[in-house]
């Protein structure tokens, strides 16, 4: 898994495609998998982030630790 290179431009592109559905998105490359972290208002946003990362990086092992919170508790996007 160490051959995966996370390009900041690609991460920013994924964030744009998510259109604010996931706040504070982090993509962390580990030795055995790629891990997603952040906060989403719903499970759709969480799944969409996972889909975009799979598509962009072609990973086979992914851990999605994006937390789903009630939208009323999320800060607003600028």
mmCIF file of the N, C-alpha and C atoms, coordinates in Angstrom:
data_MODEL
# 
_entry.id   MODEL 
# 
loop_
_atom_site.group_PDB 
_atom_site.id 
_atom_site.type_symbol 
_atom_site.label_atom_id 
_atom_site.label_alt_id 
_atom_site.label_comp_id 
_atom_site.label_asym_id 
_atom_site.label_entity_id 
_atom_site.label_seq_id 
_atom_site.pdbx_PDB_ins_code 
_atom_site.Cartn_x 
_atom_site.Cartn_y 
_atom_site.Cartn_z 
_atom_site.occupancy 
_atom_site.B_iso_or_equiv 
_atom_site.pdbx_formal_charge 
_atom_site.auth_seq_id 
_atom_site.auth_comp_id 
_atom_site.auth_asym_id 
_atom_site.auth_atom_id 
_atom_site.pdbx_PDB_model_num 
ATOM 1   N N  . UNK A 1 1  ? 0.819   -1.199 0.000  1.00 0.00 ? 1  UNK A N  1 
ATOM 2   C CA . UNK A 1 1  ? 0.000   0.000  0.000  1.00 0.00 ? 1  UNK A CA 1 
ATOM 3   C C  . UNK A 1 1  ? 0.860   1.258  0.000  1.00 0.00 ? 1  UNK A C  1 
ATOM 4   N N  . UNK A 1 2  ? 2.116   1.146  0.332  1.00 0.00 ? 2  UNK A N  1 
ATOM 5   C CA . UNK A 1 2  ? 2.971   2.327  0.402  1.00 0.00 ? 2  UNK A CA 1 
ATOM 6   C C  . UNK A 1 2  ? 3.209   2.948  -0.967 1.00 0.00 ? 2  UNK A C  1 
ATOM 7   N N  . UNK A 1 3  ? 2.841   2.253  -2.055 1.00 0.00 ? 3  UNK A N  1 
ATOM 8   C CA . UNK A 1 3  ? 3.036   2.804  -3.386 1.00 0.00 ? 3  UNK A CA 1 
ATOM 9   C C  . UNK A 1 3  ? 1.982   3.859  -3.733 1.00 0.00 ? 3  UNK A C  1 
ATOM 10  N N  . UNK A 1 4  ? 0.940   3.973  -2.906 1.00 0.00 ? 4  UNK A N  1 
ATOM 11  C CA . UNK A 1 4  ? -0.098  4.977  -3.162 1.00 0.00 ? 4  UNK A CA 1 
ATOM 12  C C  . UNK A 1 4  ? 0.418   6.338  -2.749 1.00 0.00 ? 4  UNK A C  1 
ATOM 13  N N  . UNK A 1 5  ? 0.355   7.280  -3.658 1.00 0.00 ? 5  UNK A N  1 
ATOM 14  C CA . UNK A 1 5  ? 0.790   8.640  -3.379 1.00 0.00 ? 5  UNK A CA 1 
ATOM 15  C C  . UNK A 1 5  ? -0.439  9.542  -3.323 1.00 0.00 ? 5  UNK A C  1 
ATOM 16  N N  . UNK A 1 6  ? -0.656  10.173 -2.184 1.00 0.00 ? 6  UNK A N  1 
ATOM 17  C CA . UNK A 1 6  ? -1.795  11.064 -2.024 1.00 0.00 ? 6  UNK A CA 1 
ATOM 18  C C  . UNK A 1 6  ? -1.370  12.452 -2.472 1.00 0.00 ? 6  UNK A C  1 
ATOM 19  N N  . UNK A 1 7  ? -1.850  12.868 -3.599 1.00 0.00 ? 7  UNK A N  1 
ATOM 20  C CA . UNK A 1 7  ? -1.554  14.172 -4.162 1.00 0.00 ? 7  UNK A CA 1 
ATOM 21  C C  . UNK A 1 7  ? -2.553  15.190 -3.592 1.00 0.00 ? 7  UNK A C  1 
ATOM 22  N N  . UNK A 1 8  ? -2.050  16.304 -3.079 1.00 0.00 ? 8  UNK A N  1 
ATOM 23  C CA . UNK A 1 8  ? -2.923  17.328 -2.496 1.00 0.00 ? 8  UNK A CA 1 
ATOM 24  C C  . UNK A 1 8  ? -3.965  17.818 -3.503 1.00 0.00 ? 8  UNK A C  1 
ATOM 25  N N  . UNK A 1 9  ? -3.578  17.911 -4.750 1.00 0.00 ? 9  UNK A N  1 
ATOM 26  C CA . UNK A 1 9  ? -4.515  18.356 -5.785 1.00 0.00 ? 9  UNK A CA 1 
ATOM 27  C C  . UNK A 1 9  ? -5.694  17.384 -5.902 1.00 0.00 ? 9  UNK A C  1 
ATOM 28  N N  . UNK A 1 10 ? -5.413  16.086 -5.816 1.00 0.00 ? 10 UNK A N  1 
ATOM 29  C CA . UNK A 1 10 ? -6.473  15.079 -5.888 1.00 0.00 ? 10 UNK A CA 1 
ATOM 30  C C  . UNK A 1 10 ? -7.371  15.149 -4.664 1.00 0.00 ? 10 UNK A C  1 
ATOM 31  N N  . UNK A 1 11 ? -6.778  15.348 -3.489 1.00 0.00 ? 11 UNK A N  1 
ATOM 32  C CA . UNK A 1 11 ? -7.562  15.484 -2.261 1.00 0.00 ? 11 UNK A CA 1 
ATOM 33  C C  . UNK A 1 11 ? -8.486  16.700 -2.375 1.00 0.00 ? 11 UNK A C  1 
ATOM 34  N N  . UNK A 1 12 ? -7.968  17.802 -2.865 1.00 0.00 ? 12 UNK A N  1 
ATOM 35  C CA . UNK A 1 12 ? -8.790  19.000 -3.032 1.00 0.00 ? 12 UNK A CA 1 
ATOM 36  C C  . UNK A 1 12 ? -9.907  18.772 -4.045 1.00 0.00 ? 12 UNK A C  1 
ATOM 37  N N  . UNK A 1 13 ? -9.622  18.023 -5.096 1.00 0.00 ? 13 UNK A N  1 
ATOM 38  C CA . UNK A 1 13 ? -10.641 17.700 -6.096 1.00 0.00 ? 13 UNK A CA 1 
ATOM 39  C C  . UNK A 1 13 ? -11.756 16.859 -5.463 1.00 0.00 ? 13 UNK A C  1 
ATOM 40  N N  . UNK A 1 14 ? -11.391 15.891 -4.624 1.00 0.00 ? 14 UNK A N  1 
ATOM 41  C CA . UNK A 1 14 ? -12.390 15.071 -3.939 1.00 0.00 ? 14 UNK A CA 1 
ATOM 42  C C  . UNK A 1 14 ? -13.243 15.943 -3.026 1.00 0.00 ? 14 UNK A C  1 
ATOM 43  N N  . UNK A 1 15 ? -12.618 16.864 -2.307 1.00 0.00 ? 15 UNK A N  1 
ATOM 44  C CA . UNK A 1 15 ? -13.364 17.769 -1.432 1.00 0.00 ? 15 UNK A CA 1 
ATOM 45  C C  . UNK A 1 15 ? -14.361 18.606 -2.235 1.00 0.00 ? 15 UNK A C  1 
ATOM 46  N N  . UNK A 1 16 ? -13.940 19.069 -3.406 1.00 0.00 ? 16 UNK A N  1 
ATOM 47  C CA . UNK A 1 16 ? -14.854 19.859 -4.254 1.00 0.00 ? 16 UNK A CA 1 
ATOM 48  C C  . UNK A 1 16 ? -16.020 19.007 -4.736 1.00 0.00 ? 16 UNK A C  1 
ATOM 49  N N  . UNK A 1 17 ? -15.749 17.769 -5.112 1.00 0.00 ? 17 UNK A N  1 
ATOM 50  C CA . UNK A 1 17 ? -16.816 16.885 -5.591 1.00 0.00 ? 17 UNK A CA 1 
ATOM 51  C C  . UNK A 1 17 ? -17.816 16.574 -4.476 1.00 0.00 ? 17 UNK A C  1 
ATOM 52  N N  . UNK A 1 18 ? -17.347 16.550 -3.233 1.00 0.00 ? 18 UNK A N  1 
ATOM 53  C CA . UNK A 1 18 ? -18.236 16.275 -2.107 1.00 0.00 ? 18 UNK A CA 1 
ATOM 54  C C  . UNK A 1 18 ? -19.141 17.461 -1.770 1.00 0.00 ? 18 UNK A C  1 
ATOM 55  N N  . UNK A 1 19 ? -18.783 18.641 -2.264 1.00 0.00 ? 19 UNK A N  1 
ATOM 56  C CA . UNK A 1 19 ? -19.610 19.852 -2.090 1.00 0.00 ? 19 UNK A CA 1 
ATOM 57  C C  . UNK A 1 19 ? -20.017 20.089 -0.633 1.00 0.00 ? 19 UNK A C  1 
ATOM 58  N N  . UNK A 1 20 ? -19.064 19.968 0.258  1.00 0.00 ? 20 UNK A N  1 
ATOM 59  C CA . UNK A 1 20 ? -19.320 20.262 1.662  1.00 0.00 ? 20 UNK A CA 1 
ATOM 60  C C  . UNK A 1 20 ? -20.023 19.156 2.427  1.00 0.00 ? 20 UNK A C  1 
ATOM 61  N N  . UNK A 1 21 ? -20.222 18.003 1.833  1.00 0.00 ? 21 UNK A N  1 
ATOM 62  C CA . UNK A 1 21 ? -20.911 16.908 2.526  1.00 0.00 ? 21 UNK A CA 1 
ATOM 63  C C  . UNK A 1 21 ? -20.072 16.306 3.649  1.00 0.00 ? 21 UNK A C  1 
ATOM 64  N N  . UNK A 1 22 ? -18.729 16.460 3.557  1.00 0.00 ? 22 UNK A N  1 
ATOM 65  C CA . UNK A 1 22 ? -17.840 15.959 4.602  1.00 0.00 ? 22 UNK A CA 1 
ATOM 66  C C  . UNK A 1 22 ? -16.952 17.110 5.055  1.00 0.00 ? 22 UNK A C  1 
ATOM 67  N N  . UNK A 1 23 ? -17.019 17.411 6.339  1.00 0.00 ? 23 UNK A N  1 
ATOM 68  C CA . UNK A 1 23 ? -16.201 18.474 6.918  1.00 0.00 ? 23 UNK A CA 1 
ATOM 69  C C  . UNK A 1 23 ? -14.878 17.884 7.390  1.00 0.00 ? 23 UNK A C  1 
ATOM 70  N N  . UNK A 1 24 ? -13.814 18.664 7.303  1.00 0.00 ? 24 UNK A N  1 
ATOM 71  C CA . UNK A 1 24 ? -12.497 18.265 7.810  1.00 0.00 ? 24 UNK A CA 1 
ATOM 72  C C  . UNK A 1 24 ? -12.041 16.915 7.270  1.00 0.00 ? 24 UNK A C  1 
ATOM 73  N N  . UNK A 1 25 ? -12.255 16.669 5.987  1.00 0.00 ? 25 UNK A N  1 
ATOM 74  C CA . UNK A 1 25 ? -11.862 15.399 5.381  1.00 0.00 ? 25 UNK A CA 1 
ATOM 75  C C  . UNK A 1 25 ? -10.352 15.218 5.439  1.00 0.00 ? 25 UNK A C  1 
ATOM 76  N N  . UNK A 1 26 ? -9.949  14.059 5.914  1.00 0.00 ? 26 UNK A N  1 
ATOM 77  C CA . UNK A 1 26 ? -8.542  13.667 5.926  1.00 0.00 ? 26 UNK A CA 1 
ATOM 78  C C  . UNK A 1 26 ? -8.419  12.307 5.250  1.00 0.00 ? 26 UNK A C  1 
ATOM 79  N N  . UNK A 1 27 ? -7.413  12.161 4.411  1.00 0.00 ? 27 UNK A N  1 
ATOM 80  C CA . UNK A 1 27 ? -7.114  10.882 3.777  1.00 0.00 ? 27 UNK A CA 1 
ATOM 81  C C  . UNK A 1 27 ? -5.726  10.490 4.254  1.00 0.00 ? 27 UNK A C  1 
ATOM 82  N N  . UNK A 1 28 ? -5.670  9.404  5.023  1.00 0.00 ? 28 UNK A N  1 
ATOM 83  C CA . UNK A 1 28 ? -4.426  8.975  5.653  1.00 0.00 ? 28 UNK A CA 1 
ATOM 84  C C  . UNK A 1 28 ? -3.994  7.646  5.036  1.00 0.00 ? 28 UNK A C  1 
ATOM 85  N N  . UNK A 1 29 ? -2.756  7.599  4.563  1.00 0.00 ? 29 UNK A N  1 
ATOM 86  C CA . UNK A 1 29 ? -2.229  6.372  3.979  1.00 0.00 ? 29 UNK A CA 1 
ATOM 87  C C  . UNK A 1 29 ? -1.438  5.626  5.041  1.00 0.00 ? 29 UNK A C  1 
ATOM 88  N N  . UNK A 1 30 ? -1.874  4.410  5.339  1.00 0.00 ? 30 UNK A N  1 
ATOM 89  C CA . UNK A 1 30 ? -1.166  3.552  6.279  1.00 0.00 ? 30 UNK A CA 1 
ATOM 90  C C  . UNK A 1 30 ? -0.413  2.475  5.528  1.00 0.00 ? 30 UNK A C  1 
ATOM 91  N N  . UNK A 1 31 ? 0.211   1.591  6.268  1.00 0.00 ? 31 UNK A N  1 
ATOM 92  C CA . UNK A 1 31 ? 0.979   0.517  5.628  1.00 0.00 ? 31 UNK A CA 1 
ATOM 93  C C  . UNK A 1 31 ? 0.077   -0.510 4.971  1.00 0.00 ? 31 UNK A C  1 
ATOM 94  N N  . UNK A 1 32 ? -1.112  -0.718 5.531  1.00 0.00 ? 32 UNK A N  1 
ATOM 95  C CA . UNK A 1 32 ? -1.987  -1.755 5.009  1.00 0.00 ? 32 UNK A CA 1 
ATOM 96  C C  . UNK A 1 32 ? -3.267  -1.237 4.378  1.00 0.00 ? 32 UNK A C  1 
ATOM 97  N N  . UNK A 1 33 ? -3.587  0.035  4.607  1.00 0.00 ? 33 UNK A N  1 
ATOM 98  C CA . UNK A 1 33 ? -4.838  0.546  4.056  1.00 0.00 ? 33 UNK A CA 1 
ATOM 99  C C  . UNK A 1 33 ? -4.830  2.070  4.006  1.00 0.00 ? 33 UNK A C  1 
ATOM 100 N N  . UNK A 1 34 ? -5.862  2.613  3.391  1.00 0.00 ? 34 UNK A N  1 
ATOM 101 C CA . UNK A 1 34 ? -6.106  4.048  3.378  1.00 0.00 ? 34 UNK A CA 1 
ATOM 102 C C  . UNK A 1 34 ? -7.254  4.300  4.341  1.00 0.00 ? 34 UNK A C  1 
ATOM 103 N N  . UNK A 1 35 ? -7.126  5.343  5.160  1.00 0.00 ? 35 UNK A N  1 
ATOM 104 C CA . UNK A 1 35 ? -8.136  5.647  6.148  1.00 0.00 ? 35 UNK A CA 1 
ATOM 105 C C  . UNK A 1 35 ? -8.748  7.019  5.867  1.00 0.00 ? 35 UNK A C  1 
ATOM 106 N N  . UNK A 1 36 ? -10.074 7.076  5.956  1.00 0.00 ? 36 UNK A N  1 
ATOM 107 C CA . UNK A 1 36 ? -10.793 8.338  5.801  1.00 0.00 ? 36 UNK A CA 1 
ATOM 108 C C  . UNK A 1 36 ? -11.254 8.802  7.168  1.00 0.00 ? 36 UNK A C  1 
ATOM 109 N N  . UNK A 1 37 ? -11.100 10.090 7.414  1.00 0.00 ? 37 UNK A N  1 
ATOM 110 C CA . UNK A 1 37 ? -11.584 10.697 8.654  1.00 0.00 ? 37 UNK A CA 1 
ATOM 111 C C  . UNK A 1 37 ? -12.287 11.996 8.301  1.00 0.00 ? 37 UNK A C  1 
ATOM 112 N N  . UNK A 1 38 ? -13.229 12.366 9.120  1.00 0.00 ? 38 UNK A N  1 
ATOM 113 C CA . UNK A 1 38 ? -13.956 13.609 8.932  1.00 0.00 ? 38 UNK A CA 1 
ATOM 114 C C  . UNK A 1 38 ? -15.322 13.509 9.577  1.00 0.00 ? 38 UNK A C  1 
ATOM 115 N N  . UNK A 1 39 ? -16.174 14.460 9.250  1.00 0.00 ? 39 UNK A N  1 
ATOM 116 C CA . UNK A 1 39 ? -17.523 14.509 9.807  1.00 0.00 ? 39 UNK A CA 1 
ATOM 117 C C  . UNK A 1 39 ? -18.501 14.746 8.664  1.00 0.00 ? 39 UNK A C  1 
ATOM 118 N N  . UNK A 1 40 ? -19.537 13.929 8.608  1.00 0.00 ? 40 UNK A N  1 
ATOM 119 C CA . UNK A 1 40 ? -20.562 14.058 7.563  1.00 0.00 ? 40 UNK A CA 1 
ATOM 120 C C  . UNK A 1 40 ? -21.927 14.262 8.218  1.00 0.00 ? 40 UNK A C  1 
ATOM 121 N N  . UNK A 1 41 ? -22.807 14.937 7.508  1.00 0.00 ? 41 UNK A N  1 
ATOM 122 C CA . UNK A 1 41 ? -24.166 15.173 8.010  1.00 0.00 ? 41 UNK A CA 1 
ATOM 123 C C  . UNK A 1 41 ? -25.053 13.951 7.826  1.00 0.00 ? 41 UNK A C  1 
ATOM 124 N N  . UNK A 1 42 ? -24.637 13.034 6.914  1.00 0.00 ? 42 UNK A N  1 
ATOM 125 C CA . UNK A 1 42 ? -25.451 11.836 6.674  1.00 0.00 ? 42 UNK A CA 1 
ATOM 126 C C  . UNK A 1 42 ? -24.570 10.725 6.095  1.00 0.00 ? 42 UNK A C  1 
ATOM 127 N N  . UNK A 1 43 ? -25.150 9.527  6.032  1.00 0.00 ? 43 UNK A N  1 
ATOM 128 C CA . UNK A 1 43 ? -24.398 8.377  5.539  1.00 0.00 ? 43 UNK A CA 1 
ATOM 129 C C  . UNK A 1 43 ? -24.114 8.476  4.039  1.00 0.00 ? 43 UNK A C  1 
ATOM 130 N N  . UNK A 1 44 ? -24.933 9.191  3.315  1.00 0.00 ? 44 UNK A N  1 
ATOM 131 C CA . UNK A 1 44 ? -24.684 9.366  1.883  1.00 0.00 ? 44 UNK A CA 1 
ATOM 132 C C  . UNK A 1 44 ? -23.343 10.072 1.664  1.00 0.00 ? 44 UNK A C  1 
ATOM 133 N N  . UNK A 1 45 ? -23.094 11.133 2.410  1.00 0.00 ? 45 UNK A N  1 
ATOM 134 C CA . UNK A 1 45 ? -21.827 11.852 2.294  1.00 0.00 ? 45 UNK A CA 1 
ATOM 135 C C  . UNK A 1 45 ? -20.639 10.967 2.638  1.00 0.00 ? 45 UNK A C  1 
ATOM 136 N N  . UNK A 1 46 ? -20.811 10.150 3.667  1.00 0.00 ? 46 UNK A N  1 
ATOM 137 C CA . UNK A 1 46 ? -19.760 9.216  4.079  1.00 0.00 ? 46 UNK A CA 1 
ATOM 138 C C  . UNK A 1 46 ? -19.455 8.221  2.962  1.00 0.00 ? 46 UNK A C  1 
ATOM 139 N N  . UNK A 1 47 ? -20.491 7.643  2.369  1.00 0.00 ? 47 UNK A N  1 
ATOM 140 C CA . UNK A 1 47 ? -20.318 6.666  1.291  1.00 0.00 ? 47 UNK A CA 1 
ATOM 141 C C  . UNK A 1 47 ? -19.752 7.319  0.030  1.00 0.00 ? 47 UNK A C  1 
ATOM 142 N N  . UNK A 1 48 ? -20.186 8.536  -0.252 1.00 0.00 ? 48 UNK A N  1 
ATOM 143 C CA . UNK A 1 48 ? -19.698 9.240  -1.432 1.00 0.00 ? 48 UNK A CA 1 
ATOM 144 C C  . UNK A 1 48 ? -18.192 9.503  -1.327 1.00 0.00 ? 48 UNK A C  1 
ATOM 145 N N  . UNK A 1 49 ? -17.745 9.911  -0.152 1.00 0.00 ? 49 UNK A N  1 
ATOM 146 C CA . UNK A 1 49 ? -16.310 10.135 0.057  1.00 0.00 ? 49 UNK A CA 1 
ATOM 147 C C  . UNK A 1 49 ? -15.536 8.844  -0.184 1.00 0.00 ? 49 UNK A C  1 
ATOM 148 N N  . UNK A 1 50 ? -16.052 7.753  0.336  1.00 0.00 ? 50 UNK A N  1 
ATOM 149 C CA . UNK A 1 50 ? -15.405 6.454  0.154  1.00 0.00 ? 50 UNK A CA 1 
ATOM 150 C C  . UNK A 1 50 ? -15.332 6.087  -1.324 1.00 0.00 ? 50 UNK A C  1 
ATOM 151 N N  . UNK A 1 51 ? -16.413 6.293  -2.034 1.00 0.00 ? 51 UNK A N  1 
ATOM 152 C CA . UNK A 1 51 ? -16.456 5.990  -3.469 1.00 0.00 ? 51 UNK A CA 1 
ATOM 153 C C  . UNK A 1 51 ? -15.418 6.811  -4.232 1.00 0.00 ? 51 UNK A C  1 
ATOM 154 N N  . UNK A 1 52 ? -15.360 8.111  -3.961 1.00 0.00 ? 52 UNK A N  1 
ATOM 155 C CA . UNK A 1 52 ? -14.414 8.970  -4.674 1.00 0.00 ? 52 UNK A CA 1 
ATOM 156 C C  . UNK A 1 52 ? -12.966 8.565  -4.411 1.00 0.00 ? 52 UNK A C  1 
ATOM 157 N N  . UNK A 1 53 ? -12.656 8.179  -3.165 1.00 0.00 ? 53 UNK A N  1 
ATOM 158 C CA . UNK A 1 53 ? -11.284 7.767  -2.849 1.00 0.00 ? 53 UNK A CA 1 
ATOM 159 C C  . UNK A 1 53 ? -10.953 6.451  -3.540 1.00 0.00 ? 53 UNK A C  1 
ATOM 160 N N  . UNK A 1 54 ? -11.873 5.496  -3.511 1.00 0.00 ? 54 UNK A N  1 
ATOM 161 C CA . UNK A 1 54 ? -11.634 4.238  -4.224 1.00 0.00 ? 54 UNK A CA 1 
ATOM 162 C C  . UNK A 1 54 ? -11.365 4.501  -5.702 1.00 0.00 ? 54 UNK A C  1 
ATOM 163 N N  . UNK A 1 55 ? -12.177 5.360  -6.294 1.00 0.00 ? 55 UNK A N  1 
ATOM 164 C CA . UNK A 1 55 ? -12.042 5.647  -7.724 1.00 0.00 ? 55 UNK A CA 1 
ATOM 165 C C  . UNK A 1 55 ? -10.738 6.393  -8.026 1.00 0.00 ? 55 UNK A C  1 
ATOM 166 N N  . UNK A 1 56 ? -10.401 7.367  -7.200 1.00 0.00 ? 56 UNK A N  1 
ATOM 167 C CA . UNK A 1 56 ? -9.221  8.199  -7.463 1.00 0.00 ? 56 UNK A CA 1 
ATOM 168 C C  . UNK A 1 56 ? -7.906  7.457  -7.248 1.00 0.00 ? 56 UNK A C  1 
ATOM 169 N N  . UNK A 1 57 ? -7.853  6.601  -6.223 1.00 0.00 ? 57 UNK A N  1 
ATOM 170 C CA . UNK A 1 57 ? -6.593  5.983  -5.856 1.00 0.00 ? 57 UNK A CA 1 
ATOM 171 C C  . UNK A 1 57 ? -6.528  4.489  -6.144 1.00 0.00 ? 57 UNK A C  1 
ATOM 172 N N  . UNK A 1 58 ? -7.635  3.877  -6.521 1.00 0.00 ? 58 UNK A N  1 
ATOM 173 C CA . UNK A 1 58 ? -7.642  2.458  -6.847 1.00 0.00 ? 58 UNK A CA 1 
ATOM 174 C C  . UNK A 1 58 ? -7.241  1.573  -5.680 1.00 0.00 ? 58 UNK A C  1 
ATOM 175 N N  . UNK A 1 59 ? -7.623  1.971  -4.464 1.00 0.00 ? 59 UNK A N  1 
ATOM 176 C CA . UNK A 1 59 ? -7.242  1.198  -3.286 1.00 0.00 ? 59 UNK A CA 1 
ATOM 177 C C  . UNK A 1 59 ? -8.080  -0.067 -3.167 1.00 0.00 ? 59 UNK A C  1 
ATOM 178 N N  . UNK A 1 60 ? -7.506  -1.077 -2.517 1.00 0.00 ? 60 UNK A N  1 
ATOM 179 C CA . UNK A 1 60 ? -8.246  -2.309 -2.274 1.00 0.00 ? 60 UNK A CA 1 
ATOM 180 C C  . UNK A 1 60 ? -8.630  -2.442 -0.806 1.00 0.00 ? 60 UNK A C  1 
ATOM 181 N N  . UNK A 1 61 ? -7.970  -1.699 0.056  1.00 0.00 ? 61 UNK A N  1 
ATOM 182 C CA . UNK A 1 61 ? -8.266  -1.747 1.483  1.00 0.00 ? 61 UNK A CA 1 
ATOM 183 C C  . UNK A 1 61 ? -8.476  -0.327 1.990  1.00 0.00 ? 61 UNK A C  1 
ATOM 184 N N  . UNK A 1 62 ? -9.673  -0.064 2.504  1.00 0.00 ? 62 UNK A N  1 
ATOM 185 C CA . UNK A 1 62 ? -10.013 1.279  2.946  1.00 0.00 ? 62 UNK A CA 1 
ATOM 186 C C  . UNK A 1 62 ? -10.796 1.185  4.253  1.00 0.00 ? 62 UNK A C  1 
ATOM 187 N N  . UNK A 1 63 ? -10.439 2.028  5.209  1.00 0.00 ? 63 UNK A N  1 
ATOM 188 C CA . UNK A 1 63 ? -11.154 2.120  6.479  1.00 0.00 ? 63 UNK A CA 1 
ATOM 189 C C  . UNK A 1 63 ? -11.834 3.489  6.504  1.00 0.00 ? 63 UNK A C  1 
ATOM 190 N N  . UNK A 1 64 ? -13.143 3.473  6.607  1.00 0.00 ? 64 UNK A N  1 
ATOM 191 C CA . UNK A 1 64 ? -13.899 4.726  6.586  1.00 0.00 ? 64 UNK A CA 1 
ATOM 192 C C  . UNK A 1 64 ? -14.300 5.078  8.019  1.00 0.00 ? 64 UNK A C  1 
ATOM 193 N N  . UNK A 1 65 ? -13.571 6.016  8.610  1.00 0.00 ? 65 UNK A N  1 
ATOM 194 C CA . UNK A 1 65 ? -13.851 6.456  9.969  1.00 0.00 ? 65 UNK A CA 1 
ATOM 195 C C  . UNK A 1 65 ? -14.551 7.812  9.979  1.00 0.00 ? 65 UNK A C  1 
ATOM 196 N N  . UNK A 1 66 ? -15.182 8.163  8.890  1.00 0.00 ? 66 UNK A N  1 
ATOM 197 C CA . UNK A 1 66 ? -15.940 9.416  8.850  1.00 0.00 ? 66 UNK A CA 1 
ATOM 198 C C  . UNK A 1 66 ? -17.115 9.270  9.803  1.00 0.00 ? 66 UNK A C  1 
ATOM 199 N N  . UNK A 1 67 ? -17.237 10.233 10.691 1.00 0.00 ? 67 UNK A N  1 
ATOM 200 C CA . UNK A 1 67 ? -18.293 10.219 11.693 1.00 0.00 ? 67 UNK A CA 1 
ATOM 201 C C  . UNK A 1 67 ? -19.537 10.905 11.126 1.00 0.00 ? 67 UNK A C  1 
ATOM 202 N N  . UNK A 1 68 ? -20.691 10.284 11.303 1.00 0.00 ? 68 UNK A N  1 
ATOM 203 C CA . UNK A 1 68 ? -21.950 10.882 10.850 1.00 0.00 ? 68 UNK A CA 1 
ATOM 204 C C  . UNK A 1 68 ? -22.592 11.568 12.047 1.00 0.00 ? 68 UNK A C  1 
ATOM 205 N N  . UNK A 1 69 ? -22.859 12.866 11.889 1.00 0.00 ? 69 UNK A N  1 
ATOM 206 C CA . UNK A 1 69 ? -23.480 13.658 12.947 1.00 0.00 ? 69 UNK A CA 1 
ATOM 207 C C  . UNK A 1 69 ? -24.720 14.347 12.405 1.00 0.00 ? 69 UNK A C  1 
ATOM 208 N N  . UNK A 1 70 ? -25.612 14.642 13.287 1.00 0.00 ? 70 UNK A N  1 
ATOM 209 C CA . UNK A 1 70 ? -26.800 15.410 12.956 1.00 0.00 ? 70 UNK A CA 1 
ATOM 210 C C  . UNK A 1 70 ? -26.366 16.746 12.355 1.00 0.00 ? 70 UNK A C  1 
ATOM 211 N N  . UNK A 1 71 ? -26.968 17.139 11.254 1.00 0.00 ? 71 UNK A N  1 
ATOM 212 C CA . UNK A 1 71 ? -26.582 18.357 10.528 1.00 0.00 ? 71 UNK A CA 1 
ATOM 213 C C  . UNK A 1 71 ? -26.640 19.601 11.407 1.00 0.00 ? 71 UNK A C  1 
ATOM 214 N N  . UNK A 1 72 ? -27.471 19.610 12.412 1.00 0.00 ? 72 UNK A N  1 
ATOM 215 C CA . UNK A 1 72 ? -27.582 20.785 13.292 1.00 0.00 ? 72 UNK A CA 1 
ATOM 216 C C  . UNK A 1 72 ? -26.313 21.013 14.088 1.00 0.00 ? 72 UNK A C  1 
ATOM 217 N N  . UNK A 1 73 ? -25.471 19.983 14.211 1.00 0.00 ? 73 UNK A N  1 
ATOM 218 C CA . UNK A 1 73 ? -24.240 20.103 14.992 1.00 0.00 ? 73 UNK A CA 1 
ATOM 219 C C  . UNK A 1 73 ? -23.019 20.380 14.140 1.00 0.00 ? 73 UNK A C  1 
ATOM 220 N N  . UNK A 1 74 ? -23.189 20.495 12.858 1.00 0.00 ? 74 UNK A N  1 
ATOM 221 C CA . UNK A 1 74 ? -22.065 20.769 11.965 1.00 0.00 ? 74 UNK A CA 1 
ATOM 222 C C  . UNK A 1 74 ? -21.928 22.259 11.756 1.00 0.00 ? 74 UNK A C  1 
ATOM 223 N N  . UNK A 1 75 ? -20.679 22.702 11.643 1.00 0.00 ? 75 UNK A N  1 
ATOM 224 C CA . UNK A 1 75 ? -20.457 24.111 11.340 1.00 0.00 ? 75 UNK A CA 1 
ATOM 225 C C  . UNK A 1 75 ? -20.793 24.357 9.878  1.00 0.00 ? 75 UNK A C  1 
ATOM 226 N N  . UNK A 1 76 ? -21.132 25.553 9.534  1.00 0.00 ? 76 UNK A N  1 
ATOM 227 C CA . UNK A 1 76 ? -21.496 25.863 8.152  1.00 0.00 ? 76 UNK A CA 1 
ATOM 228 C C  . UNK A 1 76 ? -20.259 26.126 7.330  1.00 0.00 ? 76 UNK A C  1 
ATOM 229 N N  . UNK A 1 77 ? -20.331 25.787 6.061  1.00 0.00 ? 77 UNK A N  1 
ATOM 230 C CA . UNK A 1 77 ? -19.246 26.031 5.117  1.00 0.00 ? 77 UNK A CA 1 
ATOM 231 C C  . UNK A 1 77 ? -19.253 27.484 4.703  1.00 0.00 ? 77 UNK A C  1 
ATOM 232 N N  . UNK A 1 78 ? -18.083 28.106 4.513  1.00 0.00 ? 78 UNK A N  1 
ATOM 233 C CA . UNK A 1 78 ? -18.042 29.502 4.022  1.00 0.00 ? 78 UNK A CA 1 
ATOM 234 C C  . UNK A 1 78 ? -18.554 29.616 2.609  1.00 0.00 ? 78 UNK A C  1 
# 
